[in-house]
Amino acid sequence: MDRRALIAAGGGTALAAAASLPQAYATPHRGPGRGAAVRFNVISDIQGDLRDFGRALDDMAAVNPHSAGLAVAGDITPRGYDAEYAQVSAELARHSHPHEVAWAIGNHEFYVPKWRDPGTLSQDTWPNHTTEDSLFRSFHRFARRGTVHAETSFGGIPVLTLGTERYAHYHDPKLWDEVWISDAQFTWLEDRLWHWSRRRKPVMVITHHPLPDTVSGTRNKLYASDYLQADRLLGLLGRHPDVFLFSGHTHWDLELSDWVVRRVVPGTANLSGFTVINTGAVQTGYRDDGKGGEVSVGGTFNQGLQVEVRRDAVVIKARDFARRAWLKEITVPLAR
């Protein structure tokens, strides 16, 4: 119940070591349309591991100090308490980081109702007088916006964050962490995707839960039904070859071969599909256990991504923040 996600397709990777030249956060960014690449970072699943979050921030600042932004693909907190959000904010403030931060909501942001108080787990008495609305208000205050979905810009690159608008267990006792998206959010997403497609801009989409038949872990039975409207979401994303979807939740190791895939959606008239990327995790890594479940990777685990948008391609690099080492990279040509 605390860990859920979806299914996967094959995908090629180009393995390589790489490094970035030191630059300053304060240096103005030029968009790729004017000849300069835009670099930013993506992480997910902090879940209270503030020490590793700090190490990740320090490593990103050292390797990519010119970063145009940081996207966090959900599970910002372990349970969604206001005090936990405050701890994340305080840790962020202690380290160098980009001015632009795009936060996506995750399932762990809805776990307060499992607790009678911060020190007493009491799932039998769920929701322990916690309202669904209060959980969203906590996220909105932290993210400084009034919706779970939002658009921001990383150096001229559009970044769209998506998220559930219901915590499913409040609405159906048979459900828990499943994602529900309103018509309004779908309409907004469709509009923004076409807006940027007409302008020939690649679009970065940040969401916590992975979609069916995509990246590592999504063949596993633990991650088979996270989206209540998966086909509708796939139908929107699948029309656009220059969409890049970043998802977390599974914590599956970026060393796995299907960390990046192209997902083709039948009926969209886009035979090349769109790109889907696993974000790894800051807190604890997992792999398949060979029995339809998963097993912890063990040891120190702290992974994330660096993304570089060039005029004609997007380069995605997997990073081990604990070892301060590149794991692999892939270059995805743009269709425009």
C-alpha positions in Angstrom: 0.0 0.0 0.0 3.0 2.3 0.6 4.6 1.4 -2.7 2.7 1.1 -6.0 3.3 1.7 -9.8 2.7 -0.1 -13.4 4.2 -2.2 -16.6 7.1 -1.8 -19.3 8.4 -1.9 -22.9 11.9 -2.3 -24.2 14.2 0.6 -25.0 17.7 1.2 -26.0 20.3 3.0 -24.0 23.7 4.4 -25.0 26.1 4.0 -22.1 28.7 6.6 -21.6 30.6 8.6 -19.0 30.1 12.3 -19.1 30.9 15.5 -17.2 29.8 19.1 -17.2 31.9 22.3 -17.1 31.6 24.3 -13.9 29.4 27.4 -14.4 27.4 29.7 -12.1 23.7 29.4 -11.2 23.5 33.2 -11.7 24.6 33.0 -15.3 21.6 33.9 -17.6 20.2 31.0 -19.6 19.6 31.1 -23.3 17.0 28.8 -24.8 18.2 26.1 -27.2 16.5 28.0 -30.0 19.2 30.6 -29.7 22.0 28.1 -29.8 22.7 27.2 -26.2 21.8 24.0 -24.5 19.5 24.1 -21.4 20.4 21.7 -18.5 18.2 20.8 -15.6 17.8 18.0 -13.0 15.1 15.5 -12.1 14.8 13.5 -8.8 12.0 11.8 -6.9 11.0 9.9 -3.8 12.8 11.8 -1.0 10.4 10.3 1.6 12.1 11.9 4.6 15.7 11.0 3.6 16.9 14.5 4.1 20.5 13.6 4.3 20.5 11.9 0.9 18.4 14.8 -0.4 21.2 17.2 0.7 23.9 15.1 -0.9 21.9 15.0 -4.1 21.6 18.8 -4.1 25.3 19.2 -3.4 26.3 16.8 -6.2 23.9 18.5 -8.7 25.4 21.9 -7.8 28.9 20.6 -8.3 28.3 18.8 -11.6 25.5 21.1 -13.1 25.9 24.5 -11.4 24.3 26.2 -14.4 21.1 24.1 -13.9 17.9 25.9 -15.2 15.7 24.0 -12.8 15.0 21.1 -10.5 11.9 18.9 -10.9 10.9 16.6 -8.0 8.6 13.8 -9.2 6.6 13.2 -6.0 6.9 11.6 -2.6 8.5 14.8 -1.3 7.6 13.8 2.3 7.2 10.5 4.1 3.6 11.2 5.1 2.5 14.7 4.2 2.6 16.5 7.5 3.2 20.2 7.4 6.3 19.8 9.6 7.7 17.3 7.0 7.2 19.8 4.2 8.9 22.4 6.4 11.9 20.1 6.8 12.2 19.6 3.1 12.1 23.4 2.6 14.7 23.9 5.3 17.0 21.3 3.7 16.6 22.8 0.3 17.5 26.2 1.7 20.8 24.8 3.2 22.1 23.9 -0.2 22.7 25.5 -3.6 19.9 24.9 -5.9 18.2 26.4 -9.0 15.6 29.2 -8.5 13.0 27.2 -10.4 11.7 24.1 -8.7 8.8 22.1 -10.0 7.1 19.9 -7.4 4.8 17.0 -8.3 2.5 15.4 -5.7 3.1 11.7 -4.8 1.1 9.1 -2.9 3.2 9.6 0.3 1.8 13.1 0.5 -1.5 11.5 1.5 -0.3 9.2 4.4 -1.2 11.5 7.3 -4.6 9.7 7.7 -2.8 6.5 8.6 -1.5 8.1 11.8 -3.4 9.1 15.0 -0.6 11.6 15.6 2.9 11.9 14.1 4.2 9.2 16.5 1.3 6.7 16.5 0.5 4.6 13.4 -3.2 3.7 13.5 -4.4 2.4 10.2 -7.4 0.7 11.7 -8.9 4.1 12.6 -8.2 5.6 9.2 -8.6 8.6 8.4 -8.0 9.7 12.0 -10.0 12.9 11.6 -7.9 14.0 8.7 -9.8 15.4 5.8 -8.8 14.9 2.2 -8.9 18.6 1.5 -6.4 19.3 4.3 -3.8 17.1 2.5 -4.2 19.1 -0.7 -4.0 22.4 1.2 -0.7 21.3 2.7 0.8 20.5 -0.7 -0.5 23.7 -2.2 1.1 25.8 0.6 4.4 24.0 0.2 4.4 24.2 -3.7 3.0 27.8 -3.6 0.2 27.2 -6.0 -3.5 26.3 -5.9 -3.5 23.2 -8.1 -1.6 19.9 -8.3 -0.9 20.5 -12.0 1.2 23.5 -13.1 3.5 24.8 -15.9 6.9 26.3 -15.4 9.9 27.1 -17.6 13.4 25.8 -17.2 15.4 28.1 -19.3 12.7 28.4 -21.9 11.8 24.7 -21.8 8.2 24.0 -20.8 7.8 21.8 -17.8 4.3 20.4 -16.9 3.6 18.7 -13.6 0.7 16.4 -13.2 -1.0 14.8 -10.2 -4.0 13.1 -8.7 -6.8 15.3 -7.6 -8.3 12.7 -5.3 -6.9 10.4 -2.7 -8.7 7.3 -3.9 -9.4 5.6 -0.5 -11.6 8.5 0.5 -13.8 7.7 -2.5 -13.7 3.9 -2.7 -12.6 1.7 0.3 -11.2 -0.9 -2.2 -8.7 1.6 -3.5 -5.7 3.4 -2.0 -3.1 5.2 -4.0 -4.7 5.1 -7.5 -4.4 8.4 -9.5 -7.6 10.2 -10.6 -7.3 13.2 -13.0 -10.2 15.6 -13.6 -11.6 16.7 -17.0 -10.2 20.1 -16.2 -6.6 18.8 -15.8 -6.9 16.7 -18.9 -8.2 19.7 -20.9 -5.3 21.8 -19.6 -2.8 19.1 -20.5 -4.1 18.7 -24.0 -4.1 22.4 -24.6 -0.5 22.9 -23.3 0.8 19.9 -25.3 -0.7 21.3 -28.6 0.4 24.8 -27.7 4.1 23.8 -27.5 3.9 21.3 -30.4 2.8 24.1 -32.7 5.8 26.1 -31.5 8.1 23.0 -32.0 9.2 22.9 -28.4 10.0 19.7 -26.6 7.8 19.3 -23.5 8.9 17.8 -20.1 6.1 16.2 -18.2 6.7 15.4 -14.5 4.4 12.9 -12.7 4.9 10.6 -9.7 3.3 7.3 -10.9 4.6 5.5 -13.9 2.3 4.6 -16.8 1.5 1.1 -18.1 4.0 -0.6 -20.4 6.8 1.9 -19.9 9.9 1.9 -17.7 11.6 -0.4 -15.2 9.2 -2.0 -12.7 6.1 -1.5 -14.7 5.8 -5.1 -15.7 5.6 -6.0 -12.0 2.3 -6.9 -10.5 2.9 -4.3 -7.8 2.5 -1.6 -10.4 -0.3 -2.7 -12.6 -3.1 -0.3 -12.0 -2.0 3.1 -10.6 -3.9 5.2 -13.1 -7.7 5.0 -13.1 -7.6 6.7 -16.6 -4.4 5.4 -18.0 -5.7 5.0 -21.6 -6.9 8.6 -21.6 -3.6 10.0 -20.4 -1.6 7.8 -22.8 -3.8 8.9 -25.7 -2.9 12.6 -25.0 0.8 12.1 -24.5 1.1 9.5 -27.3 0.3 12.1 -30.1 3.5 14.1 -29.5 6.9 12.6 -30.4 8.7 15.4 -28.5 7.1 14.7 -25.1 9.4 13.5 -22.4 7.6 11.9 -19.4 9.5 11.5 -16.1 8.0 9.2 -13.5 9.1 8.0 -10.1 7.3 5.9 -7.5 8.9 2.5 -8.2 12.4 3.4 -6.9 13.8 0.9 -9.4 17.5 1.1 -10.2 18.7 3.3 -13.0 21.2 0.7 -13.8 18.4 -1.4 -15.4 18.3 -1.5 -19.2 14.7 -0.2 -19.5 15.3 3.0 -17.6 14.3 4.9 -20.7 11.8 3.7 -23.3 9.8 4.9 -26.3 6.1 4.3 -25.7 4.0 4.0 -28.9 0.3 4.4 -28.3 -2.0 2.8 -30.9 -4.5 5.1 -32.6 -2.5 8.3 -32.0 -0.9 8.4 -35.6 2.5 8.9 -33.9 4.4 5.7 -34.9 7.6 6.9 -33.2 6.0 7.2 -29.7 7.1 9.5 -26.9 10.0 9.1 -24.4 9.4 7.9 -20.9 12.2 8.1 -18.3 12.5 6.5 -14.8 13.7 9.0 -12.3 15.3 6.5 -9.8 14.9 7.6 -6.2 16.7 9.5 -3.4 15.4 7.1 -0.7 16.1 3.3 -1.2 16.4 1.4 -4.5 14.6 -1.7 -5.8 14.9 -4.3 -8.4 12.8 -7.3 -9.6 13.0 -10.3 -7.2 12.3 -12.8 -10.0 9.0 -13.8 -8.3 6.7 -11.0 -9.4 7.8 -8.8 -6.5 10.8 -6.6 -5.7 13.8 -6.6 -3.5 15.9 -3.7 -2.1 19.1 -3.0 -3.9 20.9 -2.6 -0.6 23.7 -0.3 0.4 23.6 3.4 -0.2 21.2 4.3 -2.9 20.7 7.9 -4.2 20.0 8.4 -7.9 18.5 11.0 -10.2 18.9 12.6 -13.7 20.5 15.4 -15.5 18.7 16.5 -18.7 20.2 18.6 -21.5 18.0 20.0 -24.1 19.9 20.9 -27.3 18.6 22.4 -30.5 18.1 19.0 -32.2 18.2 16.4 -29.3 17.7 15.8 -25.6 20.5 14.1 -23.7 19.4 12.3 -20.5 22.1 11.2 -18.0 21.6 8.9 -15.0 23.5 9.9 -11.9 24.6 8.1 -8.8 24.7 11.0 -6.2 26.2 8.8 -3.5 29.2 7.7 -5.6 29.3 11.0 -7.5 29.4 8.9 -10.7 27.6 8.8 -14.0 25.7 5.6 -14.6 24.7 5.9 -18.3 23.2 8.3 -20.8 21.0 8.4 -23.9 20.5 10.9 -26.7 17.0 11.2 -28.1 16.8 13.1 -31.4 13.9 15.6 -31.6 11.3 15.2 -34.3 10.9 18.9 -35.0 
